[in-house]
């Protein structure tokens, strides 16, 4: 079981592009991300 949606050493985190990090979070997230589902 994965413990974090995104994991990287601090230098990598600081160097990674914001969209890359968001992409990693979205890929790891199991639930719906649409507004209607998030706000239900």
N, C-alpha and C positions, 0 to 999 in steps of 0.2 A: 504494500500500500504506500502510495506516495504521500509524504507528509506536507509538502508545500506545492502550490500551483506554479511557483517560479522560485528557482534557487540558483544563486551564483555567488562567487566570491565578490567582495565589495568592489575591487577594481573592475571586474567584468560588468557588474551592475551599473557602475558609473559610466562605463564605456558603451554599454548596449543602447541601441536606439529605443526610444519610447514605444514606437509601434511594434518593435520586436517583443518587448516585454508584455505589452497588452495582448499581442498575438499568443504568447505562451500562456497567459492567464486564461484567455478564451478557449484555447485548445484543451486545457486541463479542467475547465469548468463543466460539470455534468448537467447543470440545470439550464432552463431556457433563459436567454438573455434579452428577449424582446420586451419592450416597455410594458405591454399588457400583462405579461407573465410576472415580471419583476414587481409590478405595483399591485398585483392581485391580492 
